[in-house]
């Protein structure tokens, strides 16, 4: 049975750091579409060649929707969540850096203009694909270059598939590009509460494992259950992007990041700001280790960097907290899970300076 491993947010506040201020924007373009939508074909026929020309410089994602009719087989509830953010009521629907615009008048000049904008955030993103285990390992480093408004910001890591063919329906499209597959670190991304200041950084170290076997739903009324199956046609075609966006009414996208694919573990794991060398470096361990996993009795939690464990929370797949413990946990702790129903759970471990999240299976 494949394991689902999520190591989610390591948030570091470094207010005294002077941030770099000359990073250009990586544009973020979102398309809401469906293979049952007749107008979506000319929209995608117009947009896809433009996106392909700038492929290495822009972040693009396409959410397949559940209408008209029975909807697209690759519809996902997570994609529908993005629809709710923009209050999308019809497809095709095109979003440029958080703002709805007409796709018909969009062209390469608009991308050129976006690429000239100074960004308010700097993003570095790496990923490694392992088709044999159906896994995608992702590391992201995000640094604020400007003060962002008080309230909340959203960071989303998105796995897309560059080309799909199997979800053909009624509108004449036979090839679909940049199709949404998964949002991390949670179904709505990650929320950063409060004002963000220059030099503040956010780091993510996540491995997502697509579960089970491929299945093509008949339509959007029977979407993929990601806990037991997937809709990835070719794991080598997967791609990763990330975005940071205002969670306020303006929905401003501060910056996006395009994942750099690596095949070398040494290069993937190297320090941020260093050059790929393929030479292994000595690193201090970080994060936590939870064992045994699966477990039917107790789980042991070890803090790998010597930081004392301040709090442990356990959540069920619905996001409900089913167990919490705090105080006097030290750098190693043992917690009983024998009274929890069989299934997968998310364990959140607070070590004071960071929150580490991993999945476990209770048998």
Helices and strands as residue ranges (DSSP letters): E 10-12, E 28-33, H 38-53, E 59-64, H 77-86, E 93-96, E 99-101, H 108-116, E 121-130, E 135-144, E 152-164, E 176-184, E 190-193, E 201-209, E 213-214, G 220-222, E 229-230, G 235-237, E 238-246, E 253-258, E 260-261, H 265-269, E 288-291, E 298-303, E 311-316, E 321-326, E 332-336, E 343-350, E 355-362
